[in-house]
Amino acid sequence: MDKRPELKAAYGKVICSHIDKGYVRAVSAAEVEADCDDQWFLLHFVIVRDDKATTKVRVVFDAAAKYDGTSINECMYAGPTLQNDLVKVLLRFCKEPVVLTADITEMFLQVVLAEQDRRYHGFVWDSRVYEFERLVFGIKASPYLACKALQVVCRETAANMTQPCCRSLTETSIRTQQTVQDILEQCSFHLRKWLRNSSEVMEGVLEADRSPQLIASINDHDHCVLPSVKTLGVMWSAEDDTFAFEFKPPATKKLTKRAVLSKMASIFDPRGQLAPFTIRARVMFQELYILGVGGDDPLDAEHTRKWKSSFSELGDLALIRAPRYFKCPGRESSVATLSMHMFTDASDAAYTSNVYVHAEYPDGNVQVKLALAKARPCPITKMLIPKLELKGGMLGVCLAQTVNDELELPKADATYWSDSMNVLHWVRAHCRNFKVDVGNRIAEAQKYLAGNQWNHVSGKLNLADKSTRGLTAAQLASDSVWWSGHEFLVQQHNEWPSRQITMPKELPGMVKRVQVMAFAVQQVSTEVFHLHPNNYSSCKRLVRLMAWCYRFINRCRRRHASRRRDPEAASTAVDSVELKSEELQRAECHWYAIAQAESYLASYRQLTSGKSLAANDPLLRLNPVLDKD
């Protein structure tokens, strides 16, 4: 600090600001002495963010720092997550033509900390002791408490407010901005950095509350230039209403596994719009894991060349301008029918899925735009391509469900495309006819959609194929098909690719049923099946084997009896694939009965003969009875 007086002055200015605003208070020596056995002091340090428009110098309070083997965060319950899922918020952000963004000023510091908890939020500055009276950024419970306070305020205040009728989108957005601001101002949640994808709404916003990047006069519509700002972690250009991606190549010359992972994590792409580019890096990183490269080990010459080549493409991502609005800009007054298309694919390197939003207007104009995508490297353990195709399909079902719920699209209008005939056959078959891993995925897909909503598409027209093969950043920026789909999607339904799907008799992963002919027996003897507890280390396995024996015998009895009545029905009757709870319970009772008979043989004989237990019998005081089991 003494070596950088300007930083020390900025540091002190932040602390003084907290004191002036009532966020912290000075604690007297007597109070410190009185609470010396029950208090906590937070370490703090400063970080400088030159890339921020506001609050370039930030004081960080480290609640994870340990003293005597523990930290304040380890002693605190974080509370449930109340924040909305980022991907879902971004989907809703793309749904309407008019969008507004704003930040709450010092949100955590607007929520009062309980008085009995303040002594655990102390700190020292300039040889004096202070303690927070508001929530502290960095404390484990602060996000939950701040969000809970915001929810309570909105729920209680908004219930008493009425929304007047608006005649235009501009008027609606202005009224919405004023309403939200009025609600939050009542509890000291002040909104700033307002920005909208049109300058008209900004006229009613105080200049101090506008986005700092806003340039030119807001009243001069002909020369106003709306800025690009980070919205929910993604760069949004309000001027042309598009998303942009800007990443810098790593400055380090020595590449290690840790450095590579750090740079990969800096590529923030929550909606998967860069999936064809990022999947290449994820597959390459999987190679480092397989080779057993250490975190700080330098990469060999070949891998260093590959990673430097990949990172050198990051500058080309700035060429991408992805449209925000799912519908057609400039046609806000027209009603468009929205539907969804999902594409899925897999290779020996990755499995992927894309979801596109299809907007059709009454005059026949159609807009198709990428909504959500995800690409994952294949598991390290070897899997067959058909199963990888099915994993990709289930990934696509999850993405489609998210898009459907957030955009409120009708499920019946969704279309799912795959170039794998195995997947198309699986989703039309009964899940109980397959092994567990395949059957569970089929059941999950059928729970959400009908099998006839899946269509076949050739590999050349499969949009998900771009992620499995990978694209360079320059290729991705110029690939209009990735962002807007193939031409057939804007055509009428009868012009879409079609192929007759005929179900075969056998499919991969299907359980093969074998009919067994056997004589029926009247009594189960464990010696016949060589079952003895001493031969098994697991009680669970012993019980399951006994249950299978019972099923075998019951099946033989059932078929023997039904064969007399209906020979055809006897040959087609089958049991469920997995053991039922009743079967396991019966097998368990069988071994309980054997254990009781062996351990209390005298008592068992007395009860089976209908006699009372002897006076000196150890079980007499328990009043034992012999039930049907």
N, C-alpha and C positions, 0 to 999 in steps of 0.2 A: 504494500500500500504506500509506504513512504517513497518508494522508487517511482510510483505513478500517482502523483498528487491529484491529477484530473479524475482518475478512477476513484480515488478515496473520497473526493468531493461528491461525485455522482452517487457513490455508495451511501454516504451520510445523508444525501438529499432524499434518498428513498426511505431511510429510517425516519427522518424528520417528517416526511409526508405521512407515513403511517401514524406517527404520534399526533400530528395536527388533525388528522381525520378521525381520530379516536379508535383506530384499529388496534393499537397497543398502548400500554400505560407503564409508567415507571413504577417499580416496586421498591419500597423502602427497605433498609437493612433489617429493620425489626420484623417485617413480613417474611423476608428471606430466611431469617433465623428461626422464625416460628414454624416454617414449613420445610426445614432443612431435611427432615427424614421422609418427606412425601412430596417430591417435586421433580421436575425434569427440565433440562436445558437443551435446546436445539442448537446444533452446529449450523453455521450458515456461511455461504460464500457467494461470490458474484460471477455472473456470466455476461458476456457482451455479445449482443446479436445485431450486427450492422445491417443484416438483411431485413430487419423489422422496421415498419414505418413508425411504430410507437413503441415505447418502453424498450429502448435499445439496451439499457443496463438493468439487469434483473437480479434481485437478491433471492437466492435459493436457500430454503431451510430444510436441512437434511434430517428427516425423521427416521431414516433407515440406519443412521450412524449408531454404532453399538457402544455401550458402556457396561462394564462388568458382565459381558457376554450376552446382552440383550439390547433391544432398541424399543422406542415408543411404539413403532408400527407393529412389532411382534406381539405387543400386549393389547392390541386394539382390534376390534371386529370391524371388518371393512363394510359390511352391509351388502345387500343384494345390488346387482347392477340395474340402474334405472335409465341409463343412457340408451337412446334408440340405436338400433343396428345401423352402422354407417352406410352399408350397401343399400338398405331399404330407404334411408333418407335420401340418398343420391338418386334412386329410382323415382321417388316422389318429386324430387327437384327437377326432373326432366319431363314431368307429366303435363304441366300447365304452361301456357305461353308467357305469363308474367311471373317473375320471381324476384324476391327481395332477400337480401342478406344483411345481417347485423350481428354485433357482438355485445355481450353484457359486460359493462365496465367492472373490473375487479369483482367478479361474481362471488368467489369464495369469501371475500372480505366484507360482503354485505350481509352475511349470515352470522348472527351473534352466537358466541360460544358460551355454553353453560358455565355459570360462575364457578362451580366446584371443579371444573375441568381445566380452568385457566392456568393453574400452577404447574400443569404438565406441558405447557406450551411457552416456557420462558426462554429467554436468550440474553446474551451479554453483548453490549455495544459501547465502546468508548468508556470502559470501566464501570458501566452502570448496568443494572439488571432491569429487564423489561419482560412483560408477559402479554401474550395476545389475548384480545377480547373478541376476536372474530376467528372464523375458520382459517386454517393455514394451508396454503398450497404445498403438497408434499406429504401431508398427514393421510394415513390410509383411509380414514372414514370420511374425509372432506368431500370427495365426489358424490357419495351417496347422500350426505346431509344437505349439500347445496342443491342437488337435483330434487330431493324430496321437498325442500322448501319452495323451489320453483313450481313443482306440481301442485302443492297445496295452495299457493297464491293464485295460480291460474284457475284451479277448480273453484275456489271460493269467490274470486272476483268476477270471473267471466260469467258465472251463473246469474249475476245481477245486472248484466249489460245486454242491451238489445242492439242488433245490427240492422241499420236502416237499409232499405232497398237501393241498389246502385244500378245505373243505366248503362255503364260501359266497363270494360276491363280496367281502364285507367282509373276510373272513379272507385272501382272495387279495391284495387291495390292500394290506392291512397287511403281509403277508409280502413283497410286491414292494417296498414302500417301505423296509423294513428291509434287504432284500438289496442293493438299489441303494446305499443309504447305506453299508453295510458294505464293498462293493467299492471305492467311491471313497475312503472314509476311509483305506484302506490306503496310498494314495499322496497323502495330504494334500488331496484334493479334498473339501472340506466342503460339504455341501448345507444350504441354509437357505431361508427364505421358503416353507416347505411349505404347500400348500393343496390341498384335495380338495373335490369337490362333495357331501360328506357330513361331518358333524362327528365321526362315529364313529372314523374312521381317525386323526384329529388327536389323539386321546387319548394315543397312544404317542409323539408328537413332543414334544421339549423345547420349552418355551414360548419360549426364545430363538431357536429355529429355525423357529417358525411365521411365517406371513405377518404383517408389521407391521399390516396393515389389519384383522386378525382382531379382532373386538370381542366383548364379553360372555364369560362363562365357558364354556370349551370342554366342561366336564363337565355343564353345564346344557343338555341337548338341547332343552328346551322354549322357551328364550329365546335360544339361540345364533343369531347373525346372521352368515352367511358373507359376506365382502366381495366387491367387484368389483375385479379386478386385470387388468393388462395381461399377456396370455399370448401369446407370439410376436408381439407388436406389436398384438394385437387385445384389446379390452376384454371380459373374460369375467366374468359374474356367477355366482359359485359357488352363491349362495343359490337362484336359480331355474334355474340351469344354462342360461343363454342368453348370446348375444353382444350387446353393445350398441355403439352408435356415437355418439361425442360429439365435435363439432368446433365451434370458435368462428369467427364471421365475422372477417375481417381488420379490424384497427384503423385501418389507414391510410386517409386520405381521398382521396389521389391515387393512382389506379390506373394502373399501367404494365403492359406486357407481362411484365416480369420479376416484378412483384408478383403478377400473376395466376397465372403458372406456379408460383411458390413456394407459393401457397395451394392450387393444385390438387394439388401433390405431397404436401401435408400430409394429404390425405384417403387414409388407408391402408386399402386394401380388397383384400387378396391373393386372396380367393376370388371376387371380382366380384359380391358380393351387392348392392352398390349400383349395379350397371351401368346401370339405367334412369335414374338420377340423374346419375352421373358422365359418361355419354356426351354429355349435353347440353353440358357444359362443354368437353369435348374437341373437339366439332364447332365450338363458338364460337371456341375457340383456333385452330383450323385457319383460320378466317376471318381472324384477325389475321395469320397467317403469309402467307396469299395476298395480303393488302393490303400486305405489306411493312412492317409496323409495327416500329420499332426496339425493342430491349430496354428502354430507359429512356425511350421516348417516351410521353407521357401519352395515354390513349385518348380518342377523340372522345366527344361527349356521348351518342350513341346506344349505343355499346359500353359506356361507363361505366354507363349505366342498366341494360343487360342483365346485366353482371357483378355489380353491386350487388344486383340482384334475385335472381340465382342464389345469391350468397353469403349473402343474408338467410335462405335456406331451410336453412342448415346446422344451425341450432338444432332444426329439426323432425326431424333424424336421430336425436335422443335418444329419440324415441318408438318407435323400432324395437327389438324384442326377438326376435332370431332364435334358434330352438332349436338347441342344440348337437348333441344325440343324434339320429342318423338314425332310430332305431327308436322304439317307443312307450314313454315313461317309465313305470316301474312294472311292466313286463312282462319284466324281465330274465331270468326263469326260462323264458319261452316262447321257442321257436325260430322265428325269422322267416326267410322266404326273401327274399333281396335281389336286385333286378334294377335296371336302369338305363333311363332315358328321356332322349333328347337331342332338343332342338328347335333349329332353325336358321332364320334369316330374314335378309333384306337389304333395304335401301332405297337411295335416292340419297344418303343422308347417312351410313349406317353399316351394318355387317354384324355379326351377333351369333350367339351360341350359348349354350344353357343345358343343364345336365345335372341331372337329378333322380334321387334314390334312392327306389326303390319297395320297401317292406317289407310282405310279406304273411304273416299268421299263420295257423296251421291252422284257427282258428275263422272265417276269412274277413275279419277286421279288416285294414285296409290303412292304412299311413302313407306319405305322399309328402312329401319335403322337398328343398329346393334344396341341391345339393351344390357346384356350380361354375358360374360364368358368366363370359363375357367379351364385351366389345363394343369394336369398333374403328371409327374414322372411315373412310370410303371414301378410297381414294387420290386425291390431287389430280388426277392425270391421269384423264380421263374413262373410265369402264368401263361396259359394258352391265350391266343388272340381272341377267340370267342368270349372267354370270360372277361378279358379286358374290354371288349366291346360292350358287354353287359354292365361293367362298372362305369363306363362312360355314359351309358344310357341312364343309369340310376343317378349319376351326377347331374345329368341334364334334367331329370325329373325334379330334383331339388331346386335347381336354378329356375326352372319353369314355374314351380310352385311359388317361389319368392316373387317373381315378376307378376304372376297372376294375382297374388294377394295384394301387392302394393299398388298395382294399376287397376285393380278391380275388373279384370277381364273375365269373360265367360269361359269356363273350362271346356265346354263342348266345342268351342270354335278354335281350340288349339290344335296344331298339327306338329307331329314329331317325325323327324326324318333320320334314317340310318341306312348305311350301305351294307350292313351285315344281315344276311337272311337268318342267321341263328338268333339274333336279337328279335327280329320281327316274328319268328316262330315262337320264341320263348314267351313274349308278352301276350300271345294269344292262347297259350296252353294253361293247363291247371297247375298251380304252384305245388300241389301235393304230390305230383308225379315226379318231382325232381329231388336231388340231394339237397341238403340243408342250405349250403351256401348259394346255390342257384335259386332254389325255391323261395328263400327269404327275399331275395332281390326282385323276383317276379311278383311276389305278393305285394311288395312295397309299391311297385309300379302300377299294378292293377288297382290298388287302393285309391290311387289318385286319378287315373284316366282309363279309358276303354282301350282294348287292344286294337280296334279298328281305326284309332286316331294315329297309329304308326304307319308311315308310308316308306316305300323304298326309294332311294335316290342313288344315282351312280356316284362313284368315287370322285369323278371330275366335278360334279355339281355339289358335292358335300362340303359345306362351308367350314365344318369342323376339321376337315382335312388340312387346312392351312396351319392349324395349331400343332397337329401331330408331326408335320413336316418341318415347321419353323420358317420364319421369314426374317430377313435383315430389317433394320430400322427403316432404311430407305425404301425397301419393297413394301413394308407395311404402310408407310406414309402415302404411297402412290396407289395402293390397292383399293380401288373403290368398291370392289366386290366384297371385301371383308367388312366394310363399314355400312354398305347398303344392300348386300345380298345379290344373288343372281337375277337375271332378267325374268326368269319364269315366275318369281314371286310377285311381280307386278301384273301378271297376266291373270286371266280368269281361271277358276278351279279346274275346268275341263281341259286346260292346256298345261296343267302341272304334270311332272313325270309320274307315271303310274306303272305298276307291275303286279300281275296277279300273284297272290301269295297262297300257295297250297301247302297245307300242313302235312309233313311226313309222319310216318308211323313211329319213328324213333328220333330223338333229339339228344345232343350232347348233355351229359349231366342227369339224364333220366334214370330213375330207379328201376332196375330190372326185377320183375316179379317172377318168382319161381314157384310153381305148384308142387306140393309135397304130398305123397300118399303114405299114410301110416295107420297102424292099428290103434284104436283107442284103448286107454288103460283106465282103470277105476280108481287108482290111488297113486299119489305122487310119492315116489321114494327118492330121496336125495342120493342114495347110494347108486341108483341106476345111472344118474348123470355125473357121478364122481364129484359131487359137491360136498365139500366139508370145510368149515370155517378155518381149520388149520392150514388149508392149502391156499388161502388168499390173505393178502396183507391189507386189503381195503374192504371195509364193510359195505361201502356203496357198490362196489363191483359184485360182491357176493349177492346182494339183494337184486341187482339188475339181472344177473344170470338166472336167478330163481324165477324172476318175473317172466323172462323169455321162455323158460321151461313150462310155466303155467300157460303162457299164450300158445305154445306149440300143442300142448295137450288139449286145451279148450278148442283150438282150431280143428284138431282131428275129430273131437267129439261132435263139433258143430257140423262139419262136413259129412260125417257118417250119418248123422240124424237127418240132415237136409237132403242127402243123396237119395234117401228112400222116397222123399216127397217130390223134389224137383232137381234132377241131376244137373241141369244147365245152371241154375242159381247157385248150386254148391260149388261149381268150378269158378264162378266169377266173384264170389264173396271174398273181400280182402279186408285186412285190418289197417289201422293207421300206421304210418312209418315209425313214429316214435312211441315209446311206452306211455301209457296213461297213468295218471296219479293213482287210480284205483288198483291197477295192476301192481304198481310199486308198493302200495300199502299192503296188499294181500301177501306179497312175497316177504315183506318186513315182518308181518304177523307170524308167518310160517317159522321164521328163524327165532322170533321171540318165544313161540310155543316150545320149540326144541330146547332152547336155552333154559327155560323155566323147568321143563320136565327133567333135564339132566341135573340141574342144580338143586331141585327140591323133589327128588324122586319119590320119597316116602309120602310127602304131602300130596303130590300129584296122584299117586295111586289111591290114597284115601278119598280124594274128591271124585276121581273117575268111577270109583265103586259106589258112590253115593253115600259114603260114611262121613261123619264129622271128624275134624282134626283132633289129634290127641292133645291132652292138656299141656304137655310140655313142648308142643310143636312151636318153633320160633315164628311161624307165620300166623298163629292164631289171633294175635292182637290186631292184625291187619284185616281180619274178616275176609279172606280170599274166597272168590267164587270162580267157577269154571264156565266161561262163556262159550259161544258157538265157534269162536276162532281158536 
